[in-house]
Amino acid sequence: MCSRIINAKNFTILILISHIYTINACEIGYFRCNSTDICVAQRKNCDTQQDCPDGSDEWNCGDRYLDQFWDHYYRKRPGAENDVQRKCEWNYTGQVCSCKASDILCQNLGLTSIPLDLSPDSNIDLLDLTGNIFRMVTPSLMSTVRSAKNLVLRHCSIENIYPGAFHYVSGLQTLYLDQNELITLPSNMFSPDNQLEILVLNGNQIEFLPNDVFAELHNLRELDLRNNHLQSIHSKILEPLQSINILYLNENHIQHLNFNSFPKIPLRILSLQNNRLTQLIPGVFRNLTELQHLYLSENQIHTIRNGTFKNLQQLSALYFNDNFLELIEEDAFSDLTNLSSLYLTGNRIKKLTKIIFQGLQNLEYVYFDEFPLCRAARHVRVCSPKGDGISSHYHLLDNTLLRGSVWIMAMFAVVGNVLVLLGRFLAREPNAIHSLYIRNLALSDLLMGVYLFLIAIADQRYRDCYIDYEEIWRHSIQCNFCGFLSTLSCESSVLILSIVTWDRLVSVTRPLARLQQSRRKAIIHMISLWSIATTIALAPLTGLANQYFGTEFYGNNGVCLSLHIHDPFTKGWEYSATMFILINTIALIFIIYSYSRMLQEIRISGVALRSTQETHERAVALRFSVIVLTDCLCWVPVIFVKITALSGVHISEELYGWLAIFVLPINSALNPVLYTLTTSMFKQQIRKMLVSFPCKSIHGRTENDQSGFDSALSYTLPHGGDNRRNLIKYRVSFEKRTENTSIRSSRSNNSNRYY
Ligand SMILES: *[C@@H]1O[C@H](CO)[C@@H](O)[C@H](O)[C@H]1NC(C)=O
């Protein structure tokens, strides 16, 4: 129902008209294929699957402006184009430097002056003096290279440039002064008839520029002032640059821009990336009418106001990524009628309305942090991201494997735990308290199964059109209920497992204390445990705590889990961290400690019979380690990923989906198997029920003890003759030991001693 590919062939006339007037015949959110009249949904463009018959929905998916972003970051080495062609093209007889094509290379020679063997009048195309030590650039130093067209003075420890320094080099077209120690530049550096087109000053410490510093540079096309200490820029400085196309001011300390910052100059590329801008006043770029690329990334701007981009009709790419952007006013982009690429990643935008993007009729690529924002830009062909690792534009659970897994895990958890509840309900058991714990554990795990079923059903319901309902779903009562269920299940499960472990530990280490535990006390334990877990899970939903938790504590993602991996510092993160890291870690450490304590205890008690002891020990150890291992399997990845996310590492988005659907519920699916279904007592009970024997095993001591033992081992050991004999031997030795203290205690003990 949701995927509408409108076949416009039925509307031949309409299409004919649309061909004539080049109207896009598809409705909003759909894009026409190149050679047919089929319309394809936004999300099907550039998804690596051909949907158009001619495959044109996968054309033009690489955003060319993205490459330019990196080009503006890294400057090509001058003279790199001559790397291949090596033969010297003119008569160079000097000893110091080398010649390649029409270039003279004098790099890293420790020179303090320019070699005299360069004949000053020969036509040097490029003179590369990188890595020498000049400290000062004076007119006389430069008089020897009068004819150079391109001059590289990179890494030359230059601290000072004298006025008129380049007056003699009037044919100069490119000048590299980058990576030096300049703090300022003099006025009158170049002669009035200079030909300079490119001036590179990046990587200096320039703080201040006199107003007339570039007064003679009428031919300058590109000015690179990257990576300096400039705090402001003034139109007086830029005004003489009437040919300038490219201005790099990135990586400076510019805090404010005002109406006087940019004069009327023919700039096409302007980079203000990585400065300290906190706001942009409307109309600040109004004089730059020819601007095509504007880099404003890595500043601290939080609002884009109406009119900020006034007069920028030519702008085709706007880089606004990695700011503090929270609000874009409705008319903010209305001037950018030619904008083709818009980068808004790394911001704090939570909500956008369609109106913001309405005017951007030529927008082809838009980049957000979260896929739901794409809803506001339906008419844009490529909107990124396409999903969040769990959900996508189409589906709540995007991965087919994940979609299947959720049903299987749900089935396992529900069926297994219902079986346990039924089984333990119908069969009478020797140890009521222990059984009570296990039943509660099953109930808690059952909740996880229910949670998974609810998610699976929601996934089914929103299939193919999730993005339309995404927000409704995440804020719905059902989603909050799902979050509540999973949290309740996780917390109660952790607490019950800890209590069960405690119970076993006590019964092994202090057999006598075991007797004092009453059923009533156990019930009270359970009630308080459930109350604690319910309170923990319910707290984020109460109106009282809205201030702290916000409205998206559970609805942060499509599976309604408060794990918050993508957004580790979202509202209420401390709570989520406490839940998933602190409680789980403490429980895990306690469980590991307890089981190793128990093993130790068993080893001590079994000293009497050396030969048989080892087999038994290994078996008990195996079963215990399986129990601890599944706990670890579930919790360690969760704890680890959560800590990693909090420490600022980006977590792979796919991993999150698997964590939520597969890892977190794994305990719930496995607990019934571990604690009940594989114990031979359970098997016996089932067998009995099937053969419909009356249950009177409460006094059958041997049988009970047997099952107590078996339950500890059946998971790992076959009931083969040898093992069985060894175990019985062991048990006899064990009973001998305990009988000395109290027959009674050994009796009540054995039944649940090594579950
Ligand atoms: C921005 O422009 C929109 C549309 O014209 C208008 O509704 C809104 O009030 C403006 N915002 C501000 C802060 O002026």
The ligand as an SDF file (V2000), in Angstrom:
LIG
                    3D

 14 14  0  0  0  0  0  0  0  0999 V2000
   11.2330   34.4130    8.9840 C   0  0  0  0  0  0  0  0  0  0  0  0
   10.4300   34.3850    7.8550 O   0  0  0  0  0  0  0  0  0  0  0  0
    9.1990   33.6830    8.0010 C   0  0  0  0  0  0  0  0  0  0  0  0
    8.4900   33.6340    6.6770 C   0  0  0  0  0  0  0  0  0  0  0  0
    8.4380   34.8970    6.0770 O   0  0  0  0  0  0  0  0  0  0  0  0
    8.3570   34.3490    9.0670 C   0  0  0  0  0  0  0  0  0  0  0  0
    7.1540   33.6330    9.2540 O   0  0  0  0  0  0  0  0  0  0  0  0
    9.1530   34.3530   10.3570 C   0  0  0  0  0  0  0  0  0  0  0  0
    8.4240   35.0320   11.3390 O   0  0  0  0  0  0  0  0  0  0  0  0
   10.4980   35.0280   10.1440 C   0  0  0  0  0  0  0  0  0  0  0  0
   11.2500   34.8910   11.3640 N   0  0  0  0  0  0  0  0  0  0  0  0
   11.7480   35.9110   12.0200 C   0  0  0  0  0  0  0  0  0  0  0  0
   12.4120   35.6280   13.3020 C   0  0  0  0  0  0  0  0  0  0  0  0
   11.6760   37.0240   11.5980 O   0  0  0  0  0  0  0  0  0  0  0  0
  1  2  1  0
  1 10  1  0
  2  3  1  0
  3  4  1  0
  3  6  1  0
  4  5  1  0
  6  7  1  0
  6  8  1  0
  8  9  1  0
  8 10  1  0
 10 11  1  0
 11 12  1  0
 12 13  1  0
 12 14  2  0
M  END
$$$$
